[in-house]
């Protein structure tokens, strides 16, 4: 049985400050770009989690000098200007999608290299074919599959990049396109990637970060074509790159402020962040949350947590899909029904997130309609209380399964922080809270410190 963590509710409004870990998406992109660049790069404010440690370990296995200081949140990488020192290696990518896609494209650089890649059982079902097909079409790699074709595990035989035009299927994950945008131009010719219809948020991060490492700006044509000149990446100015805090993680504290009321400062976030998940603010502003963005912090205020209900809504979460779980988890407290759409791709992430969220909300007595690309939640707060009271009478707590998915743990950790039964005692427990180690290992510690500091 997995470890289960009872969550102690807050009994007073928020009044505190929180510092978020660095963005996983930005940290792992920066590690790849630093390894591709010429010269030493120091990442500041980097995330230390399972996914980023997997990337660091892989770079070391490939012969890169990579020094990490978790306490200082700093990682230094000696870039090799597009070369990979080790020509034969075995790499385990765990269940880290960024590591899986970015490293696969990266390894294709070293002509003559032979690399065996595998991951967790869950990773063996995650979409890779769009990237693998593109690498074969570009003549950059061949693959020998040791299970189902198009999935891990496989052996990559690298040929290097020499330009070309390719249609890229990144419908299952924008990481497929981001991997190619970073790596494919590190070769001897112009690369054209045709990829219409991909979700823009994380691709936008990739394009901006390329510029920080010396690439010329590029954007897609109206037909979705990226025309990429050959590039030699260089270390950023002063050899340092600051990793932005994780705004997907900020979503939990935005939602927490909404349902509890009070005031919260989120450090080191500015008014123009790289990450598209900042638009989650607009979703909660509809309910009365106010966010003021200064140069170096966000100030989050909800003056009336009892007045958050706003009737039925339909929200397209396609470009901010990592935050849909945050919103769905607190939907039982928001009064009106909501249809969350544009999220079909989340069925292929750490777990089937639509099915998992439907299952957990149903266990809490909520009415849920599951569609291929959408989830409708009709809140039943009285049924939620009734089930919590019944569990309490039986000497138990309601419990959330997390499917080895960090976002289930953190999202329902927010819901559990609401004092549903009015006595300040736990009513909801989170199974396998350690899965937060993927992006935010200290999440429940941070939540506990905020509870202590509440007015």
C-alpha positions in Angstrom: 0.0 0.0 0.0 1.3 3.5 -0.8 2.1 6.0 1.9 -0.9 8.1 2.7 -0.7 11.7 4.0 -3.6 13.3 5.9 -3.9 17.0 5.1 -4.6 19.3 8.0 -7.0 22.1 6.8 -6.3 25.8 7.2 -8.7 27.4 9.7 -7.8 31.1 8.8 -7.2 33.1 5.7 -3.8 33.2 4.1 -1.2 35.7 5.1 2.2 34.6 3.9 4.9 34.3 1.3 6.0 31.4 -0.8 9.0 30.8 -3.0 8.5 28.3 -5.9 10.9 25.8 -7.3 12.4 26.5 -10.7 10.4 25.4 -13.8 11.0 21.8 -14.8 10.3 22.7 -18.4 12.8 25.5 -18.4 15.5 23.7 -16.4 15.6 20.7 -18.7 15.5 22.9 -21.8 18.4 25.0 -20.4 20.4 21.8 -19.6 20.1 20.7 -23.2 20.9 24.2 -24.6 23.9 24.5 -22.2 25.3 21.2 -23.3 24.8 22.2 -27.0 26.5 25.6 -26.5 30.2 26.5 -26.6 31.5 27.4 -23.1 30.4 27.0 -19.6 26.8 27.9 -18.5 25.6 28.2 -14.9 21.9 27.7 -14.4 20.6 29.7 -11.4 17.3 29.0 -9.6 17.3 25.5 -11.2 14.8 22.9 -10.2 16.1 19.8 -8.4 13.5 17.0 -8.9 13.4 13.5 -10.3 13.0 14.8 -13.9 15.9 17.2 -13.8 18.1 14.8 -11.9 17.5 12.3 -14.7 18.6 14.9 -17.2 21.7 15.7 -15.2 22.6 12.1 -14.8 22.2 11.5 -18.5 24.5 14.3 -19.4 27.1 13.0 -17.1 26.7 9.5 -18.6 27.4 11.1 -22.0 30.6 12.6 -20.8 29.6 16.2 -20.0 31.1 18.0 -17.0 28.0 18.9 -15.1 28.2 20.1 -11.4 25.0 20.4 -9.4 24.5 22.2 -6.1 20.9 21.5 -4.9 21.2 23.8 -1.9 22.3 26.7 -4.1 19.8 25.7 -6.8 22.7 25.9 -9.2 23.9 23.7 -12.1 27.0 24.3 -14.2 27.4 22.6 -17.6 30.5 22.7 -19.9 29.1 22.8 -23.3 30.7 20.9 -26.2 29.5 23.0 -29.1 27.3 20.3 -30.6 29.5 17.3 -29.8 28.7 14.4 -27.5 31.8 13.0 -25.8 30.6 9.4 -25.3 29.6 7.5 -28.4 27.9 4.5 -26.7 25.7 4.6 -23.6 22.6 3.3 -21.9 20.2 6.0 -20.7 17.2 5.6 -18.4 14.7 8.5 -18.8 12.4 7.3 -16.0 8.9 8.9 -16.7 10.3 12.3 -17.6 8.8 13.4 -20.9 11.1 16.3 -21.4 14.2 14.1 -20.8 12.8 11.4 -23.1 12.1 13.7 -26.1 14.9 16.2 -25.7 17.6 13.5 -25.1 16.4 11.4 -28.1 16.8 14.4 -30.5 20.1 15.4 -28.8 21.7 11.9 -29.2 21.0 12.0 -32.9 23.7 14.7 -33.2 26.7 12.4 -32.7 27.2 10.5 -36.0 28.3 6.9 -35.3 26.9 7.0 -31.7 24.9 4.1 -30.5 22.6 4.7 -27.5 20.1 2.4 -25.8 17.2 4.2 -24.1 14.5 3.0 -21.8 12.2 4.3 -19.1 9.6 3.4 -16.5 6.7 1.2 -17.4 4.5 4.3 -17.8 7.1 5.9 -20.2 6.9 2.8 -22.5 3.3 3.9 -23.4 4.0 7.6 -23.9 4.0 9.0 -27.4 7.4 9.1 -29.1 6.6 8.2 -32.7 6.2 11.7 -34.0 9.8 12.5 -32.9 11.3 9.2 -34.1 9.7 9.5 -37.5 11.0 13.0 -37.9 14.5 12.0 -37.0 14.4 9.1 -39.5 13.0 11.4 -42.2 15.8 14.0 -41.6 18.4 11.2 -41.9 19.6 11.9 -38.4 19.0 8.5 -36.8 17.8 4.9 -37.2 16.0 3.0 -34.5 15.9 -0.6 -33.4 12.9 -1.3 -31.2 13.0 -3.8 -28.3 9.3 -3.8 -27.8 6.4 -2.1 -29.7 7.6 0.0 -32.6 7.5 3.7 -31.9 7.9 3.4 -28.1 10.6 2.8 -25.6 12.8 0.8 -25.2 14.9 1.3 -28.3 18.5 1.6 -29.6 19.2 4.9 -31.4 21.9 4.8 -34.1 23.0 8.4 -34.6 23.8 9.9 -38.0 23.9 13.6 -37.3 21.9 16.5 -38.7 22.6 17.8 -42.2 19.5 19.9 -42.9 16.3 19.0 -44.7 12.5 19.5 -44.6 10.2 17.3 -42.6 6.6 17.1 -41.5 6.4 16.8 -37.7 3.5 15.2 -35.9 3.6 16.9 -32.5 -0.1 16.5 -31.8 0.5 14.2 -28.8 3.2 16.5 -27.2 4.6 19.9 -28.1 7.9 18.5 -26.6 8.4 16.7 -29.9 8.6 19.9 -31.8 10.6 21.7 -29.0 13.2 18.9 -29.1 13.7 19.4 -32.9 13.7 23.2 -32.6 16.6 23.0 -30.2 18.7 20.3 -31.7 18.1 19.9 -35.5 19.7 23.2 -36.5 23.0 22.2 -34.8 24.2 20.7 -38.1 25.4 21.6 -41.5 22.3 22.8 -43.2 19.0 24.7 -43.1 16.1 22.7 -41.4 12.5 23.3 -42.2 9.9 21.8 -39.8 6.3 21.7 -40.9 4.2 21.4 -37.8 0.8 23.2 -38.0 -1.6 23.2 -35.0 0.8 22.5 -32.2 0.0 24.0 -28.8 2.0 27.3 -28.7 2.7 27.8 -25.0 5.8 25.5 -24.5 7.0 26.0 -28.0 7.1 29.7 -27.3 9.3 29.0 -24.3 11.7 27.0 -26.5 12.0 29.7 -29.1 12.7 32.4 -26.5 15.3 30.2 -24.8 17.1 29.5 -28.1 17.6 33.3 -28.5 19.1 33.4 -25.0 21.7 30.9 -26.2 22.6 32.9 -29.3 20.1 31.7 -32.0 18.4 34.2 -34.3 14.7 34.7 -33.6 12.3 32.5 -35.5 8.6 32.1 -35.7 6.2 29.8 -37.6 4.8 30.9 -40.9 1.1 31.0 -41.4 1.3 27.4 -42.6 3.1 26.3 -39.5 6.6 26.1 -41.0 9.7 26.8 -38.9 12.6 27.8 -41.1 15.8 27.2 -39.1 19.3 28.4 -40.0 22.2 26.3 -38.9 23.2 27.5 -35.4 26.2 27.5 -33.1 24.8 28.0 -29.6 26.8 30.1 -27.1 26.7 30.5 -23.4 24.4 33.4 -22.3 25.8 36.8 -21.2 28.1 36.4 -18.2 27.8 32.6 -18.6 24.6 32.6 -16.4 21.0 31.7 -17.1 18.3 32.4 -14.6 15.5 29.7 -14.4 12.1 31.2 -14.0 10.0 29.8 -11.1 7.4 27.1 -12.0 4.1 28.9 -12.8 2.3 25.5 -13.1 3.3 25.2 -9.4 2.0 28.7 -8.8 -1.5 27.5 -9.9 -1.8 25.6 -6.6 -1.2 28.6 -4.5 -3.5 30.8 -6.6 -6.3 28.3 -6.1 -5.5 28.0 -2.4 -5.8 31.8 -2.0 -9.1 31.7 -3.9 -10.8 29.1 -1.7 -9.3 30.3 1.6 -9.2 34.0 1.2 -6.5 36.3 2.4 -3.2 37.5 0.9 -0.2 35.7 -0.5 3.1 36.9 -2.0 4.8 34.6 -4.6 8.5 35.5 -4.9 10.6 36.0 -8.0 7.8 36.2 -10.6 7.5 39.3 -12.7 4.9 40.8 -15.0 6.0 39.1 -18.3 6.8 35.5 -17.6 7.9 33.0 -20.2 5.4 30.4 -19.2 2.0 30.3 -20.8 0.5 28.9 -17.6 0.4 32.4 -16.3 -2.9 32.7 -18.1 -4.4 30.5 -15.4 -4.7 33.8 -13.5 -7.4 34.9 -15.9 -9.4 31.7 -15.1 -9.5 32.5 -11.4 -9.9 36.3 -11.8 -13.4 35.4 -13.0 -14.1 34.1 -9.4 -12.8 37.3 -7.8 -9.1 36.5 -7.4 -6.8 39.5 -7.8 -3.1 39.2 -8.8 -0.8 42.2 -8.9 2.5 41.5 -10.7 5.4 43.7 -9.7 9.0 43.4 -11.0 10.0 40.7 -8.6 6.8 39.2 -7.0 3.1 38.5 -7.5 0.7 39.6 -4.8 -2.4 37.4 -4.7 -5.6 38.5 -2.9 -9.1 37.1 -2.4 -11.2 39.3 -0.3 -14.4 37.2 -0.5 -13.8 33.4 -0.7 -17.5 32.8 0.0 -18.5 34.7 -3.2 -16.5 32.7 -5.7 -19.5 31.0 -7.4 -20.2 32.3 -10.9 -22.6 29.8 -12.6 -21.8 27.4 -15.4 -18.6 28.0 -17.4 -16.9 26.4 -20.4 -13.1 26.9 -20.4 -10.6 25.8 -23.1 -7.5 24.7 -21.2 -5.6 23.6 -24.3 -2.8 26.1 -23.9 -2.6 25.8 -20.1 -3.5 22.1 -19.7 -1.1 21.5 -16.7 -3.4 23.7 -14.7 -6.7 22.0 -15.5 -6.2 19.5 -12.7 -5.9 22.4 -10.2 -9.2 23.9 -11.3 -11.0 20.6 -11.5 -9.9 19.6 -8.0 -11.3 22.7 -6.4 -14.4 22.8 -8.6 -16.5 21.2 -5.8 -16.1 24.5 -3.9 -16.8 26.9 -6.9 -20.6 26.6 -7.1 -21.4 26.5 -10.8 -20.7 23.6 -13.1 -17.8 23.7 -15.5 -16.9 22.1 -18.8 -13.1 21.9 -19.1 -12.2 21.2 -22.8 -9.2 21.1 -25.2 -7.4 18.5 -23.0 -7.4 15.3 -25.0 -3.6 15.3 -25.1 -3.5 15.0 -21.3 -4.6 11.4 -21.7 -1.1 10.6 -22.8 0.9 12.3 -20.1 2.1 10.8 -16.7 -1.3 9.1 -16.7 -4.6 9.5 -18.4 -5.4 12.7 -16.6 -9.0 13.1 -17.8 -9.9 9.5 -16.7 -8.0 9.9 -13.4 -9.6 13.2 -12.5 -13.1 11.8 -13.3 -12.4 8.8 -11.1 -11.2 10.9 -8.1 -14.0 13.5 -8.3 -16.6 10.8 -8.6 -15.2 9.2 -5.4 -15.9 12.5 -3.7 -19.5 12.5 -4.8 -19.2 14.9 -7.7 -21.2 14.5 -10.9 -18.7 14.1 -13.7 -19.1 13.7 -17.5 -16.0 12.4 -19.3 -15.5 13.1 -23.0 -12.5 12.3 -25.2 -11.2 15.9 -24.9 -13.2 17.3 -22.1 -14.4 16.9 -18.5 -17.6 18.4 -17.1 -17.9 18.7 -13.3 -21.2 19.5 -11.6 -20.3 20.4 -8.0 -22.1 18.6 -5.1 -20.6 20.2 -2.0 -23.3 18.7 0.3 -22.5 15.2 -1.0 -18.8 15.9 -0.5 -19.5 16.8 3.2 -21.7 13.8 3.6 -19.0 11.4 2.4 -16.3 13.1 4.5 -18.6 12.7 7.6 -19.3 9.1 6.8 -15.6 8.3 6.5 -14.9 10.2 9.8 -17.6 8.1 11.6 -15.9 5.0 10.3 -12.6 6.2 11.7 -11.3 6.9 8.2 -10.5 9.7 5.8 -11.5 10.1 2.2 -8.4 9.3 0.1 -7.2 10.4 -3.3 -5.2 8.1 -5.6 -2.4 9.9 -7.5 -1.5 7.5 -10.3 2.2 8.3 -9.8 1.3 11.8 -11.1 2.5 14.8 -9.2 -0.3 17.1 -10.3 -3.0 14.9 -8.7 -1.2 15.0 -5.4 -0.8 18.8 -5.4 -4.2 19.7 -6.9 -6.1 17.6 -4.3 -3.7 18.8 -1.6 -5.2 22.3 -2.2 -8.8 21.0 -1.9 -7.9 19.1 1.3 -6.6 22.4 2.8 -10.2 23.7 2.8 -11.8 23.2 6.3 -14.8 21.3 4.9 -16.1 20.1 8.2 -15.4 23.3 10.1 -13.3 21.6 12.9 -9.7 22.1 11.5 -9.2 18.3 11.4 -8.2 16.3 8.3 -10.9 14.9 6.1 -8.9 14.0 3.0 -5.7 12.1 2.6 -3.3 12.0 -0.4 -1.9 8.6 -1.4 1.7 8.5 -2.5 2.5 12.1 -1.8 6.2 11.4 -2.7 5.2 11.6 -6.4 5.5 15.4 -6.0 9.2 14.7 -6.3 8.8 15.0 -10.1 8.6 18.8 -10.0 8.1 20.1 -6.4 9.5 17.7 -3.7 8.8 20.1 -0.9 5.2 20.9 -1.8 3.6 19.6 1.3 6.2 21.1 3.5 5.6 24.5 1.9 1.8 24.0 2.4 2.4 23.2 6.1 4.5 26.4 6.6 1.8 28.5 5.0 -0.8 27.0 7.3 1.3 27.9 10.4 1.8 31.4 9.2 -1.9 32.0 8.3 -3.4 34.9 10.3 
